[in-house]
Amino acid sequence: MCASGIGTSKLLYVKIHKAFPDLNIVGVTSKTDYVENPDKYDDVDVIVSTVPVVPRKDAKVILSSAMFNEQDRNRLSRLLNDED
């Protein structure tokens, strides 16, 4: 997720998919779409976002840089391993 468009989100998607190829990534969106269409995201477990966002239900949020650097990968890895 990024602030307004989905360009950064698509870049983030590619980087996350490369680092975690077995992860089921259900979508790429903007914060605006997430806020305006909350029901679309009811089943999301984890949100990786470049901007702060209030999660719906029990979703967890990882704030990431657009470049999805090593620190971002480590944070996501720790979160995913905690959920197993």
C-alpha positions as CSV (number, residue, x, y, z in Angstrom):
1,M,0.0,0.0,0.0
2,C,1.2,3.5,-0.7
3,A,-0.3,7.0,-0.2
4,S,-2.3,7.8,-3.4
5,G,-1.5,5.6,-6.4
6,I,-0.4,2.1,-6.8
7,G,3.0,2.6,-8.6
8,T,5.0,2.3,-5.4
9,S,2.8,-0.5,-4.2
10,K,3.5,-2.5,-7.4
11,L,7.2,-2.0,-6.8
12,L,6.8,-3.2,-3.2
13,Y,4.8,-6.2,-4.4
14,V,7.7,-7.3,-6.7
15,K,10.3,-6.9,-4.0
16,I,8.2,-8.8,-1.4
17,H,7.3,-11.5,-3.8
18,K,11.0,-12.0,-4.7
19,A,11.9,-12.2,-1.0
20,F,9.0,-14.4,0.0
21,P,7.9,-16.3,-3.1
22,D,5.6,-18.6,-1.1
23,L,3.6,-15.7,0.5
24,N,0.1,-15.3,-0.8
25,I,-0.1,-11.6,-1.7
26,V,-3.8,-10.9,-2.3
27,G,-3.5,-7.4,-3.7
28,V,-1.9,-4.1,-4.3
29,T,-3.8,-1.0,-3.4
30,S,-3.6,2.7,-2.3
31,K,-4.4,3.9,1.1
32,T,-7.3,5.8,-0.4
33,D,-8.9,2.6,-1.8
34,Y,-8.3,0.8,1.5
35,V,-10.0,3.5,3.5
36,E,-12.9,4.0,1.0
37,N,-13.6,0.3,0.4
38,P,-12.8,-1.4,3.7
39,D,-15.0,-4.5,3.1
40,K,-12.6,-5.6,0.3
41,Y,-9.9,-6.1,2.9
42,D,-11.7,-8.0,5.7
43,D,-9.7,-11.2,5.2
44,V,-6.2,-9.6,5.1
45,D,-3.8,-10.8,7.8
46,V,-0.8,-8.5,7.1
47,I,-0.6,-5.1,5.4
48,V,2.8,-3.9,4.2
49,S,2.5,-0.2,3.6
50,T,4.8,2.8,2.9
51,V,2.4,5.1,4.8
52,P,0.9,4.7,8.3
53,V,-2.5,3.0,8.1
54,V,-5.0,1.9,10.7
55,P,-5.7,-1.8,10.1
56,R,-9.1,-3.3,10.0
57,K,-10.1,-6.2,12.3
58,D,-7.0,-8.2,13.3
59,A,-4.7,-7.3,10.5
60,K,-1.1,-6.4,11.4
61,V,0.7,-3.5,9.7
62,I,4.4,-3.4,8.7
63,L,5.6,0.1,7.8
64,S,8.1,-0.4,5.0
65,S,10.3,1.8,2.8
66,A,9.4,1.7,-0.9
67,M,12.7,0.0,-1.5
68,F,11.8,-2.9,0.9
69,N,15.3,-3.0,2.4
70,E,16.9,-5.6,4.6
71,Q,15.4,-4.1,7.8
72,D,11.9,-4.3,6.1
73,R,12.5,-7.9,5.1
74,N,13.6,-8.8,8.6
75,R,10.6,-7.2,10.2
76,L,8.2,-9.0,7.8
77,S,10.0,-12.3,8.3
78,R,9.8,-12.0,12.1
79,L,6.1,-11.2,11.9
80,L,5.4,-14.1,9.5
81,N,7.4,-16.5,11.7
82,D,5.4,-15.4,14.8
83,E,2.2,-16.3,13.1
84,D,3.2,-19.9,12.3
